[in-house]
Amino acid sequence: MSQVADSPTGSGLVDANSHNPGREEYSTPAQKGEEIVRLQLELPQESSPDTLWLTYWDKLLVDHAELTPGKTIPLIAEQGDFFAGNSSQKVYRWTGPSKKQFYISVRNDRNYLFQYWTWFPEDQLRMRVNSGTGQALFHSPQSDFFEAQYELDRLSKQFSFIQVPLMVSSNPNRMLSDSLTAAVYQRAMKNKSPISPSMLILKPGENEMDILADLVNNPLQKSDLIEYVSELSADLEENRKNWLKQRAWAYFGGHFFPRIKLGKRLFHDPEFGTALQKRLDEFYLAENSDVFDPLYGEQVSELIMIQARIQGKTLSELTAEYPRHFQEFFWATYALGNFNKLEDKQGEVMKLALGNSQSPWVRDLLIDRMNTALEGSKVAVKPLLNWEGKPLDLKEFEGKTVLLSFWISGCKFCMNYYEKTLLPVFEELKHREDIVFVSVNADPSPKYWKKNAESGRYSHPEMIQAHQNSGTGILETFRIASFPQKLLINSNFEVALLTGTQYSSDTLIEKLLAISQKMNQSESKTQ
């Protein structure tokens, strides 16, 4: 059965009884269901925090973190032990069940020690990190595997570090009209040192070919990330070798595809399109899904989207050419990640994704989304916080059409949407008793909410003002993690539309009136 970044017991992703020859002395036996130390981190005593934060996932969609948020826990420092050889260190330990595959990230405040590393069943790692010297030491039955993950991380950062900075602007002169900025830019342009690259400015419709030519003319396999992974994984068992290869291509795709998409105007240019297609054909496709890295799956999904543009095929036509596990991952992430952009195609695409999904947890995500946010779904949410700090239950607006507008402080798109769309709509319809406008601030805390709400840049003072902490309540229920967004609720307290599409004011007025009229007609027939 195809697996999408999932490894339940018995899934066949790895042999839980396998081990590395010659390293048996490191293995720690564990009884069925017993928790063992999966990770022991050691950091210098004098310069390290009292708490690190570890997030782990057994199901992971990196590009859609709101769908698989994982579990975050504190790692509290302990004093190192003289008899364990780490008395000068702070020691942080994490235990976990021994029969699952996990993905783990560890951070100190906002700085990550590592992100999305994989632990296969029964893996253990002792890792000593010295940020002052940049040194990392590994002690594990699987040291080679974890050192390879560390090195791939480093190579990915190196890849970014040596890239020529690139800015996209249709009018760079506007930015350079400031004399100080212009002077700094001129100084950078005069610096021809090979170790200090100067920024390139891509002007859409003008110089994409000049700037992106090297990307499509160099074989993908020549990248250091791709060439080096075979050396890193040479002595590893097959599952770990396959996973590392996928992760290397994931990192490469994460650098390659965003730049390539800047040249989308050239996708149908014969010269550029042919060269790009040749490069895309070189992208590695894993033959089976016994081991499937979700970061890699997301980059293959990017590949499919670009291929569809170049070849002029529908997504259904193109995905049909891919192995089953890629079809499952693509449609699941496409449907879930683009739900708020699909408009009247939401139901169609969700059913298509469900038909392609075999992994139980993916099916559960899809079904939950369909039951919660499709048109006609009953709205079931906890109260928000009103202006006076008391619970605001949306149920009190049942019988009316409700527009909830979600925004966060500092969001330029939110301000633009309010000024050009929401404000004119509110002024046009505010006197109607059958339509209610609720402005929902979604900052992580309400500290700046009222100040920004009163500024007149995000909402109108006559709208109902509400707050919901980020990642909780209605935001969690409807998976709202980008802004601005809208939720339209009909008079039966059902979802009419959940969308991030930024309509014109005329279009939004039409939609609100249509929802209200539809429900009034329905009520008249019932009577």
BELNOR-V951406 format. One record per backbone hydrogen bond with DSSP energy under -0.5 kcal/mol. CO is the residue of the C=O (numbers start at 1). NH is the residue of the N-H. Records with the same first field share a line. If there is no record, write none. Layout:
BEGIN
CO: NH  NH
END
This chain:
BEGIN
3: 5
5: 60
7: 101
8: 11
14: 16
15: 18
19: 21
20: 23
23: 26  27
24: 27
27: 29
31: 34
34: 98
36: 38  96
38: 125
39: 94
40: 127
41: 92
42: 129
43: 90
44: 48
50: 77
52: 54  75
53: 107
54: 73
55: 105
56: 71
57: 103
61: 64
62: 65
64: 67  68
71: 56
73: 54
74: 76
75: 52
78: 91
80: 82
81: 84  86
82: 85
86: 89
88: 45
89: 80
90: 43
91: 78
92: 41
94: 38  39
96: 36
97: 100
102: 119
103: 57
104: 117
105: 55
106: 113  114
107: 53  109
108: 110  111
110: 112
111: 108
114: 106
117: 104
118: 120
119: 102
120: 123
124: 142
125: 40  127
126: 139
127: 42  129
128: 137
129: 44  131
130: 133  134  135
135: 130
137: 128
139: 126
140: 143
142: 145  146
143: 147
144: 148
145: 149
146: 150
147: 151
148: 152
149: 153
150: 154
151: 155
152: 156
153: 157
154: 158
155: 159
156: 160
157: 161
158: 162
159: 163
160: 163
165: 200
167: 169  202
171: 174  175
172: 176
174: 177
175: 178
178: 182
179: 183
180: 184
181: 185
182: 186
183: 187
184: 188
185: 189
186: 190
187: 191
188: 191
190: 192
193: 196
200: 167  202
201: 203
202: 169  204
203: 206  207
207: 211
208: 212
209: 213
212: 215  216
213: 217
214: 218
219: 222
220: 223
223: 227
224: 228
225: 229
226: 230
228: 232
229: 233
231: 234
233: 236
237: 241
238: 242
239: 243
240: 244
241: 245
242: 246
243: 247
244: 248
245: 249
246: 250
247: 251
248: 252
249: 253
250: 254
251: 255
252: 255  256
253: 257
255: 259
256: 260
257: 261
258: 262
259: 262
260: 263
261: 264
263: 266
264: 267
266: 269
269: 273
270: 274
271: 275
272: 276
273: 277
274: 278
275: 279
276: 280
277: 281
279: 282
280: 283
284: 286
293: 297
294: 298
295: 299
296: 300
297: 301
298: 302
299: 303
300: 304
301: 305
302: 306
303: 307
304: 308
305: 309
306: 310
307: 311
308: 312  313
314: 318
315: 319
316: 320
318: 321
319: 322
323: 326  327
324: 328
325: 329
326: 330
327: 331
328: 332
329: 333
330: 334
331: 335
332: 336
333: 337
334: 338
338: 341  342
339: 342
340: 500  501
342: 345
343: 346
345: 349
346: 350
347: 351
348: 352
349: 353
350: 354
351: 355
352: 356
353: 356  357
354: 357
359: 363
360: 364
361: 365
362: 366
363: 367
364: 368
365: 369
366: 370
367: 371
368: 372
369: 373
370: 374
374: 377
377: 495
378: 380
384: 386  392
385: 467
386: 389
390: 386
391: 393
392: 384  394
393: 396
394: 397
395: 398
397: 400
401: 436
402: 404  489
403: 405  438
404: 406  487
405: 440
406: 484  485
407: 442
408: 411
410: 412
411: 415
412: 416
413: 417
414: 418
415: 419
416: 420
417: 421  422
418: 423
421: 425
422: 426
423: 427
424: 428
425: 429
426: 430
429: 432
432: 435
434: 401
436: 403  438
437: 439  464
438: 405  440
439: 441  466
440: 407
441: 468
443: 470
445: 448
446: 449  450
448: 452
449: 453
450: 454
452: 455  457
453: 456
460: 463
463: 465
464: 439
465: 387
466: 441
467: 385
469: 472
472: 475  476
473: 477
474: 478
475: 480
476: 479
479: 481
485: 406
486: 499
487: 404  489
488: 496  497
489: 402
490: 493
491: 399
493: 379
494: 490
495: 376
497: 488  499
499: 486
501: 503
504: 508
505: 509
506: 510
507: 511
508: 512
509: 513
510: 514
511: 515
512: 516
513: 517
514: 518
515: 519
516: 520
517: 521
518: 522
519: 523
520: 524
521: 525
522: 526
523: 527
END
